Amino acid sequence: MSIFGSLILVGGVQASTGVDPEARLPYWEVRGNDVSIRFVQRLPDQTRGFFLARGFKPAQAGTIAQSCVFQSIFKNTSSPSGPATIQYNLREWSIHAGTQRRGMKTREDWKQEWQAGRVARPAQLAFEWALLPTRQQYGPGDYNWGMSVFNLKPGTQFDLDVVWYRNGHRQVARIKAIRCAADVTMEPTDP
């Protein structure tokens, strides 16, 4: 593994960071070995508004908004001339924050919380569809996106071990120094 500033190379996989031109917020990305995974910060205010509009009560939307949410885009970048099947399971990913190591908070974890908290069924369904699936398999050219919840406070910095399988072979990349969005308000701008 080599580290060059915010660029990390792990077994042919490159991790980088920058500012997403559409969101105008920081992103962290892994590319290589037929996969592209990008995490774009979501401001707590954006997340709060999104879930209020889907029927969550203010306290419930606030809980989600304060849990470090990113927009995630996962792609199988293999070509038809060298096709690969890519699979992942979010339960294999590890978050390293300070001295703690923990797993992702998945759809299934939230479902238990929402059922115990008596969240309306339509809001639960909207939430489930908004999140990146816990497990997924991709053929060449397939992609998906959704929100990922890291269950950390706004502004927290962490490293993420991302695990996927390329034609059944385990691949791991660590993305260093990801930062949860601060709880600030940005005014929307015209494109």
SETORLUM-724027 format. One record per residue (C-alpha): residue in one letter; x, y, z. Coordinates in steps of 0.05 Angstrom, whole numbers, plus 32768, in hexadecimal, padded with zeros to 4 digits. Each point is the difference from the previous one (the first is absolute). Layout:
AXYZ
...
END
This chain:
M800080008000
S801A80457FED
I7FE58043801A
F800880407FD7
G7FD980378024
S7FB77FED7FF8
L80117FCB7FCC
I80067FB88018
L80137FC57FD5
V7FEC7FBB8019
G800C7FC57FD1
G7FEF80257FC0
V7FC880288021
Q8005804B8005
A7FDD80298035
S7FF8804B7FF5
T7FD9803C8019
G7FE780417FE4
V7FC2802B7FFA
D7FC37FE57FDB
P7FEE80347FCC
E7FB57FF68006
A7FFA7FFA804C
R80388033800C
L80147FD3803B
P803D7FD4800C
Y80027FB87FE7
W802D7FC4800C
E80077FCB7FCA
V801E7FBC7FF2
R800F7FEA7FB8
G80217FC37FE3
N7FF97FB47FF9
D7FBE800B7FD9
V7FDE80298037
S7FF18049800F
I7FE480158043
R7FF480498010
F7FE8801F8041
V7FE780487FFC
Q7FF280278040
R7FB880128010
L7FF4803A802E
P7FD57FEF803D
D7FD080377FE9
Q7FF87FDE7FBB
T7FF37FBC8021
R7FD0801D8033
G7FD780227FC8
F80007FC27FD4
F7FE37FD58037
L7FCF8034801A
A7FE380017FB9
R7FF77FB58004
G7FD57FFF803E
F80327FFC8039
K7FF28029803F
P80348037800E
A80227FD98038
Q80057FC27FD4
A801C80277FC5
G803080228030
T801A7FBC8018
I80117FED7FB9
A801E80447FEF
Q802F7FFC803C
S80197FBA7FEC
C803480127FCA
V7FDD7FF27FBE
F80237FFC7FBC
Q7FE47FF77FBA
S80217FC07FE7
I80097FEB7FB7
F80187FB97FF3
K80127FEA7FB9
N801A7FC27FDD
T8031801E7FCE
S80157FBF7FDE
S7FFB7FFE7FB5
P7FDC7FCD7FD3
S80447FE87FE8
G80157FF08048
P7FC07FF88028
A80007FFA804B
T7FCA7FF38033
I80058030803C
Q7FDE7FF48043
Y800180238042
N7FE17FFA8046
L8001803F802A
R80047FD4803E
E80497FF27FEC
W801380497FFD
S8025801E803D
I7FFF8047801A
H803E80178027
A7FF2803F8029
G803480128035
T800E7FC08026
Q7FBC7FE17FEE
R7FF17FCE7FC9
R7FB77FF47FED
G7FD37FEA7FC8
M7FD180277FD3
K7FB9800D8016
T7FD87FDA7FCB
R7FB77FFE7FE9
E7FF37FC6802E
D801C8025803D
W7FD5803D7FF1
K7FC27FD57FF4
Q80037FE48047
E80088047801B
W7FC7801C7FD7
Q7FD17FC78012
A80108009804A
G7FF5804B7FF9
R7FBF7FF77FDB
V801580257FC1
A7FC880027FCC
R80067FC77FCE
P8003802F7FC2
A803A80268020
Q80247FBE800F
L7FF77FEA7FB8
A801B80437FE5
F803C7FF9802F
E800F7FB97FEA
W7FFF80137FB6
A802C803D800D
L80397FD7801F
L80367FDA7FDA
P7FEC7FB78003
T80237FD78035
R80147FCA7FCD
Q800480067FB5
Q801C7FDC7FC3
Y801380257FC0
G800E7FEA7FB9
P802B80287FD0
G7FE680477FFB
D7FCF7FF9803A
Y7FFD80368034
N7FD58017803A
W7FFE803A8030
G7FE280108043
M800F801F8043
S80337FDF802F
V7FFB800D804B
F80407FFE8029
N7FDF800D8043
L803380368015
K7FF780488017
P8004803A7FCE
G804880147FF3
T801E7FBD8016
Q803D7FE77FD8
F80067FB57FF2
D80217FCC7FD4
L7FD67FCD7FDB
D80137FB97FEC
V7FD67FF07FC2
V7FF97FB67FEE
W7FE67FE37FBF
Y80087FC07FD8
R80187FFF7FB8
N7FEE7FBE7FE0
G7FFD7FE28046
H8044801B8016
R8001802E803C
Q801980477FF5
V800C80338037
A8012804A7FFD
R800680328039
I7FE980477FF3
K8023802E8031
A7FEA80418021
I7FB780017FEA
R7FDC80388024
C7FB680028012
A7FE080427FEB
A7FFC80368034
D7FBA80158015
V7FFE80407FD8
T7FCE801E7FCF
M8013800F7FB8
E7FD280287FD5
P7FEB7FDC7FBF
T801A80217FC1
D7FE880007FB8
P80267FD17FD1
END
